[in-house]
């Protein structure tokens, strides 16, 4: 359907479709790896082996940025701050992105928050209202590892990564473990990569090699991969042209 719209409505001269995991990995300089893509709606573990997406092994956790922001809103409401309108709820995303983080050890950090004001931070709302956050800064993001905090099932994203790897062929597992690539805006949360590595280390047998790869611009990896691919000399030959579409129609996309 997308091809039909591009060719017939917009008169595109050629089209090419690629999968997000493959493009994101390509943007990181890889053709094999496990992409952990974390965005507003969910976190997805998407394995790619030698350029082939292993769809059967993909895993999903529904704890995305929107869920975390709603969780933060409930906590702040308990402390006297209501976020009712659309613009006010949008501020929750900004608070989460600027002030919330993932500690490597949640319980010890929570204890530190209870004993001191070291974690306290203030967010200034556009209307001049000040919102004080203490332990909310870490309790907001912890559902990524304890989904039950927001009423969801599952065991968290570290378990999601490893369960996805174990669904793949044996010969692919070590490569996937050593190329765990983060993407998506939620993965930019402070401490995200460090906490994921800490929890994966706890779950793996001692001395098992693995690597969590966190590029500074990982929210743009898919776009970068597509840009790199489209700039290659061989890219035009990969595309379906307007002439081919007129000749064969939808049959081109049914293989």
C-alpha positions as CSV (number, residue, x, y, z in Angstrom):
1,X,0.0,0.0,0.0
2,X,2.8,2.4,0.8
3,X,4.5,1.7,-2.5
4,X,1.2,2.3,-4.3
5,X,0.8,5.7,-2.7
6,X,4.4,6.7,-3.4
7,X,4.2,5.7,-7.0
8,X,0.7,6.7,-7.9
9,X,0.0,9.7,-5.7
10,X,3.4,11.2,-5.4
11,X,5.0,10.1,-8.6
12,X,8.1,8.6,-6.9
13,X,10.7,7.5,-9.4
14,X,11.9,4.6,-7.3
15,X,11.4,3.2,-3.8
16,X,13.2,0.9,-1.4
17,X,12.0,-0.5,1.9
18,X,14.2,-1.6,4.8
19,X,13.7,-2.8,8.3
20,X,14.4,-0.5,11.2
21,X,16.7,-3.0,13.0
22,X,18.8,-3.6,10.0
23,X,19.1,0.1,9.2
24,X,19.9,1.0,12.8
25,X,22.6,-1.6,13.0
26,X,24.0,-0.5,9.6
27,X,24.1,3.0,11.1
28,X,26.3,1.7,13.9
29,X,28.6,0.0,11.4
30,X,27.2,-3.6,11.9
31,X,25.3,-6.2,10.0
32,X,24.8,-8.5,13.0
33,X,23.7,-7.6,16.5
34,X,20.7,-7.2,18.8
35,X,19.0,-3.8,18.6
36,X,17.3,-2.7,21.8
37,X,15.0,0.1,20.5
38,X,13.3,2.0,23.3
39,X,10.8,4.7,22.4
40,X,7.6,6.4,23.6
41,X,5.4,3.3,23.3
42,X,7.6,0.2,24.0
43,X,11.0,-1.4,24.2
44,X,11.8,-3.9,21.5
45,X,14.6,-6.4,21.3
46,X,15.3,-7.1,17.6
47,X,18.0,-9.5,16.6
48,X,19.7,-9.3,13.2
49,X,22.2,-12.0,12.0
50,X,24.3,-11.4,9.0
51,X,21.9,-8.8,7.7
52,X,18.8,-11.0,8.2
53,X,16.2,-10.0,10.8
54,X,15.3,-12.9,13.1
55,X,11.7,-11.9,13.4
56,X,10.7,-15.1,15.3
57,X,13.0,-14.2,18.2
58,X,12.0,-10.6,18.7
59,X,10.7,-9.5,22.1
60,X,8.7,-6.6,23.3
61,X,8.2,-4.8,26.6
62,X,5.3,-2.3,26.8
63,X,7.1,-0.1,29.2
64,X,7.8,2.9,27.0
65,X,8.4,6.6,27.6
66,X,4.6,7.4,27.8
67,X,4.1,4.8,30.5
68,X,7.0,6.2,32.5
69,X,5.7,9.8,32.2
70,X,2.3,8.7,33.4
71,X,3.9,6.9,36.3
72,X,5.8,10.1,37.2
73,X,2.6,12.1,36.9
74,X,0.9,9.9,39.5
75,X,3.8,10.2,41.9
76,X,3.9,14.0,41.5
77,X,0.1,14.2,42.0
78,X,0.5,12.5,45.3
79,X,2.8,15.4,46.3
80,X,0.3,18.0,45.2
81,X,1.1,18.6,41.5
82,X,-1.6,18.0,39.0
83,X,-0.9,17.5,35.3
84,X,-4.3,17.7,33.6
85,X,-4.1,19.5,30.3
86,X,-2.3,18.3,27.3
87,X,0.4,20.9,27.7
88,X,0.9,20.0,31.3
89,X,1.2,16.3,30.5
90,X,3.8,17.2,27.9
91,X,5.8,18.8,30.7
92,X,6.0,15.3,32.3
93,X,8.0,14.1,29.3
94,X,10.4,17.0,29.7
95,X,10.8,16.4,33.5
96,X,11.5,12.8,32.9
97,X,14.0,13.5,30.1
98,X,15.9,16.2,32.1
99,X,15.9,15.0,35.7
100,X,15.1,11.3,35.9
101,X,17.8,8.6,35.6
102,X,18.6,5.0,36.1
103,X,21.0,4.1,38.9
104,X,23.1,1.0,38.7
105,X,21.8,-0.1,42.1
106,X,18.2,1.0,42.7
107,X,17.7,-0.1,46.3
108,X,20.9,1.6,47.6
109,X,20.0,4.8,45.6
110,X,16.5,4.8,47.0
111,X,17.9,4.4,50.5
112,X,20.2,7.4,49.9
113,X,17.2,9.5,48.8
114,X,15.4,8.6,52.0
115,X,18.4,9.6,54.2
116,X,19.5,12.8,52.5
117,X,18.5,15.5,50.0
118,X,21.3,14.6,47.6
119,X,18.9,13.5,44.9
120,X,16.6,16.5,45.1
121,X,16.2,18.5,41.9
122,X,13.8,21.3,40.9
123,X,12.0,21.7,37.6
124,X,10.7,25.1,36.7
125,X,7.3,25.0,34.9
126,X,6.5,27.5,32.1
127,X,4.1,29.2,34.5
128,X,6.8,29.7,37.1
129,X,5.7,26.9,39.4
130,X,8.5,24.9,40.9
131,X,8.3,21.1,41.1
132,X,10.6,19.4,43.5
133,X,11.7,15.8,42.8
134,X,13.5,13.5,45.1
135,X,13.2,9.7,44.9
136,X,10.8,10.3,42.0
137,X,13.8,10.8,39.8
138,X,14.7,7.1,40.0
139,X,11.3,5.6,40.8
140,X,10.0,7.0,37.5
141,X,12.4,4.9,35.4
142,X,12.6,1.8,37.5
143,X,9.6,0.1,35.8
144,X,12.0,-0.6,32.9
145,X,13.4,-3.3,35.2
146,X,10.4,-3.8,37.5
147,X,7.3,-3.6,35.2
148,X,5.0,-4.6,38.1
149,X,5.5,-1.0,39.5
150,X,3.2,0.1,36.7
151,X,0.9,-2.9,36.7
152,X,2.6,-4.7,33.8
153,X,3.8,-8.2,33.5
154,X,7.4,-9.2,32.5
155,X,10.8,-9.1,34.1
156,X,12.4,-6.0,32.7
157,X,14.5,-5.1,29.7
158,X,17.7,-7.0,30.8
159,X,15.7,-10.3,30.8
160,X,14.1,-9.2,27.5
161,X,17.5,-8.9,25.9
162,X,18.8,-12.3,27.1
163,X,15.5,-14.2,26.4
164,X,15.6,-12.8,22.8
165,X,19.2,-14.0,22.4
166,X,18.4,-17.4,23.7
167,X,15.6,-17.8,21.1
168,X,18.2,-17.4,18.3
169,X,20.4,-20.0,16.7
170,X,23.3,-21.1,18.9
171,X,26.0,-19.9,16.5
172,X,24.5,-16.4,16.5
173,X,24.2,-15.9,20.3
174,X,27.8,-14.8,21.1
175,X,27.8,-12.3,18.3
176,X,24.5,-10.9,19.4
177,X,25.7,-10.6,23.0
178,X,28.8,-8.7,22.0
179,X,26.7,-6.3,19.8
180,X,23.8,-5.1,21.9
181,X,23.0,-1.8,20.2
182,X,20.8,0.8,21.9
183,X,18.5,3.1,19.9
184,X,15.5,5.3,20.5
185,X,15.0,8.4,22.5
186,X,14.2,6.6,25.8
187,X,17.7,5.0,25.7
188,X,19.2,8.4,26.1
189,X,18.0,8.4,29.7
190,X,21.0,9.1,32.0
191,X,22.5,5.8,33.2
192,X,20.6,3.7,30.7
193,X,23.5,1.8,29.2
194,X,25.3,1.4,32.6
195,X,22.3,0.0,34.3
196,X,21.6,-2.4,31.4
197,X,25.2,-3.7,31.5
198,X,25.0,-4.1,35.2
199,X,21.9,-6.2,35.2
200,X,23.0,-8.3,32.2
201,X,26.2,-9.1,34.0
202,X,24.2,-10.4,36.9
203,X,22.2,-12.7,34.7
204,X,25.0,-14.1,32.6
205,X,27.4,-16.8,33.7
206,X,30.8,-15.4,35.0
207,X,33.3,-14.3,32.3
208,X,30.6,-14.4,29.5
209,X,31.6,-11.6,27.1
210,X,29.0,-9.1,26.1
211,X,28.9,-5.4,25.1
212,X,26.3,-2.7,25.3
213,X,26.9,-0.3,22.5
214,X,25.5,3.2,23.2
215,X,26.3,5.8,20.6
216,X,25.8,9.4,21.7
217,X,23.3,10.0,18.8
218,X,21.6,6.7,19.1
219,X,18.2,8.2,18.7
220,X,19.2,8.9,15.1
221,X,20.7,5.5,14.2
222,X,17.9,4.4,11.9
223,X,18.1,7.6,9.9
224,X,21.8,7.5,9.8
225,X,21.8,3.9,8.5
226,X,19.3,4.7,5.8
227,X,21.3,7.8,4.8
228,X,24.6,5.7,4.6
229,X,22.9,3.0,2.5
230,X,21.2,5.5,0.1
231,X,24.6,7.2,-0.4
232,X,26.2,3.9,-1.6
233,X,27.0,3.3,-5.3
234,X,25.0,0.1,-5.3
235,X,21.8,1.6,-3.8
236,X,20.0,2.4,-7.1
237,X,20.2,-1.2,-8.2
238,X,18.4,-2.2,-4.9
239,X,15.4,0.1,-5.6
240,X,12.1,-0.7,-7.4
241,X,11.6,1.8,-10.2
242,X,8.4,3.5,-11.4
243,X,8.8,1.5,-14.7
244,X,9.0,-1.9,-12.9
245,X,6.0,-1.0,-10.8
246,X,3.9,-0.1,-13.9
247,X,5.0,-3.5,-15.5
248,X,4.4,-5.8,-12.5
249,X,2.4,-3.9,-9.9
250,X,1.9,-5.3,-6.5
251,X,3.5,-8.6,-7.5
252,X,6.9,-7.0,-6.9
253,X,6.2,-6.9,-3.2
254,X,4.8,-10.3,-2.7
255,X,8.0,-12.3,-2.6
